[in-house]
Amino acid sequence: MAFALNTLRVPIIQAPMAGGICTPALVAAVANAGGLGSFGFAYSAPQKISDDLGAAKRLTSGPINANFFVFQDVPAPSIELQQQAIAAIKHLPLAHDLRLTAPEPPFYPDLNTMLEPVWLHRPAVLTFHFGLPHPDILARARLLNIAVGVTATCLAEGLAIEAAGADFVVAQGVEAGGHRGTFQPDSLDEELPTLALVKQLSTSLRIPVVAAGGLMTGGDVALAIHAGASAAQLGTAFLCCDESGASPAHKHFLLTKPTRGTAFTHAFSGRRAQGLRNRFIEAMQGQPHLPFPLQNTLTTPLRQLAVQHDDGEHQSLWAGRGYAQARPMDAQALMKVLEREVAQHVN
């Protein structure tokens, strides 16, 4: 039988975050503490996916979630746009000496190839961001008793997810850090707050709803459950955990710059995503950029250089709007605190 959200001892999902943040140690610690630990495998190579799933399985018998992006076909951008996008980045002092070239096809990884390790390791949960995977993928997951969840930012997306046969929907409110999960990147975003979206989806759908976006404390989790969620997904809350693979600068900014605030930008990846305001976001405002995920590939050398220099001003410091409440501790300790806070507010 496939995993069910109501079997979690603690109704908390550690959000999938790409870029090495979700280490096997972090994922396993959350699962061992009664929650659902998640990997963000957006751009990962199949061998890395297999290695991480295997490592986490050796550390826990608890449930694990493997998350993937649903990439859409994108045409090659014009030479003019490529030159403009490169020039915008090269204008930044840190990027002056970087050799930047426009990405060449294939522009994104093949989802079917990426999923091969999943069918081998069979994590409890498989989730998708940016839309619905092919029906064959959903059918294979169902055959292997792997529960499937998909992100929705509005009711129309939620209804499509339910109609496709997914087991649950992740309601991503506008407070959430990282990439917006809208099915169409250029469509109008309703920007619904998390609790409002949860209420709308939970009263309209028959499948369970997971609340995601701006949730940092057990009190926040309790509010989400009261609004109709079966569980709550927290990402930013786990960024400063000892086991987190977030860069030192990322953690430092989260803990020491509470007044920076967050902003949405296309400049890092080509898709709208929310992170801490920094010089890169400010400098790139209104500048030309390549479509997703080509812009992500184009900015990779700059972001890697920024990590090497411990420079948080040129990294994608994805974070939700509640980041000022981040607590630096190990993941097991944080889960215990969250569990206690949930009990205090629910009972």
Buried (B, 14 or more C-beta within 10 A) or exposed (E): EEBBBEEBEBBBBBBBBBBBBBBBBBBBBBBBBBBBBBBBBBBBEBEBBBBBBBBBBEBBEBBBBBBBBBBBEBEBBEEEBBEBBBEBBBEBEBBEEBEBEBBEEEBBBEBEEBBEBBBEBBBBBBBBBBBBBEEEBBEBBBEEEBBBBBBBBBBEBBBBBBEEBBBBBBBBBBBBBBBBBBBEBEEEBBEBBBBBBBBBBBEEBEBBBBBBBBBBBBBBBBBBBEBBBBBBBBBBBBBBBBBBBBBEBBBBBBBEBEEBEBBBBBBBBBBBBBBBBBBBBEBBEEBBBBBBBBBBBBBBBBBEBBBEEEBBBBBBBBBBBBBBBBBEBBBBBBBBBBBEBBEEBBE
